[in-house]
Amino acid sequence: MEIKVDLISDTGTRPSQDMRRFMAEAEVGDEQLGEDPSVNRLCRMAAEMLGKDEAIYLPSGLMANQISFAVHTKQGDEIIMDQTAHPIHYESAALAVISGASIRPLKGEGGIFTVEQAKEAIRDDDYHSPQTKVISIEQTTNLGGGRIWPLERIKEIAELAVDNNLKMHMDGARMLNAAVAADVNPAEYGQYFDSIWLDLSKGLGAPVGSVLAGSAEFIEQARFWKQRLGGAMRQAGIIAAGGIFALEHNVARLKEDHKHAKMLAETIADQKGLEIDPDTVETNIVLFSVADGKADLFADELLEKGIRVSRMEGKLRAVTHLDLSLEDIRYAVKHIEKTAKDIFV
Ligand SMILES: *Cc1c(COP(=O)(O)O)cnc(C)c1O
């Protein structure tokens, strides 16, 4: 079956013709020597955007998380994060292998925990316990359903971190979705974090990479880890240019994706057998339940119509992005309604 509307992830976005042209003309140099002008330009843009001294270009978001944790911890230290966090589920246990740090998972709401929860999770100074070193938050929450960490909550948690001598890390895979939806300048988030990154290869539409920002001292250590993990590149300006193009053209338009997600959520909420609270859909992720254990059946039936969604922890997930037009969303809406009626009415 040909896939007409692919809602599986915003990682599916492809570089547009304009982006490809821009990439083809990029100035390049040896990135590993710090001599690639396009990579350097992208890093300056990201550092400025996030209000940090410097930034470093990396092949993936996963590497941005792992390098940050490697800099902030040593073996046996502990990192506080929500139980739905990406490093727990989708990073092939890299934390155990690379830093050897352990995780203190918290049971937040939609991936967002409270200051009280974080406070309780900080270990006492006692040789029986691991030492807490980092609080990590995910903006937006992925398995939590694309929820936005409010700036006020971040500020309170950051104050707690400062009081307890902990580092603050933001897994900002979709932080620009949050910034656009909540109308927050990304630097306002940036001020509360020792390490913060954004993914260029998701809703922003670039083919490769993430940018990790922090203090000059942090980035110096991050560069060491990047080299150690084999993340240093050569004429990477070709791909970094996709990131420059994305930051220049594809940020404000994330609003469209959020509008589309809301349309899907409202449709889903109206169907017998499907469940979601559309008010919880704040960005581009639509996580919904299907009654009577029929999630697989529902996904299969949608696929018959050329609509692909993903299966996550017993739920279904639809993610909107820049390769999906209003027409595509209308097509999905129509078939979600029809499929729900076929199965549940
Ligand atoms: C996708 C994602 C990552 C990893 O990014 P990659 O670029 O795929 O390596 C990390 N955290 C979250 C929340 C993500 O959604």
The ligand as a Tripos MOL2 file, in Angstrom:
@<TRIPOS>MOLECULE
LIG
   15    15     1     0     0
SMALL
NO_CHARGES

@<TRIPOS>ATOM
      1 C1         14.4100   12.1780   18.5630 C.3       1 LIG1
      2 C2         14.7100   12.4540   19.9610 C.ar      1 LIG1
      3 C3         16.0100   12.3430   20.4530 C.ar      1 LIG1
      4 C4         17.1600   11.8290   19.6200 C.3       1 LIG1
      5 O1         17.3920   12.6050   18.5090 O.3       1 LIG1
      6 P1         18.0530   11.9310   17.1970 P.3       1 LIG1
      7 O2         18.3920   13.1100   16.3720 O.co2     1 LIG1
      8 O3         17.0020   11.0480   16.6220 O.co2     1 LIG1
      9 O4         19.2400   11.1780   17.6570 O.co2     1 LIG1
     10 C5         16.2250   12.6540   21.7710 C.ar      1 LIG1
     11 N1         15.2270   13.0580   22.5520 N.ar      1 LIG1
     12 C6         13.9720   13.1890   22.1240 C.ar      1 LIG1
     13 C7         12.9050   13.6670   23.0510 C.3       1 LIG1
     14 C8         13.6540   12.8720   20.8180 C.ar      1 LIG1
     15 O5         12.3940   12.9720   20.3940 O.3       1 LIG1
@<TRIPOS>BOND
     1     1     2 1
     2     2     3 ar
     3     2    14 ar
     4     3     4 1
     5     3    10 ar
     6     4     5 1
     7     5     6 1
     8     6     7 2
     9     6     8 1
    10     6     9 1
    11    10    11 ar
    12    11    12 ar
    13    12    13 1
    14    12    14 ar
    15    14    15 1
@<TRIPOS>SUBSTRUCTURE
     1 LIG1         1 GROUP 0 **** ****
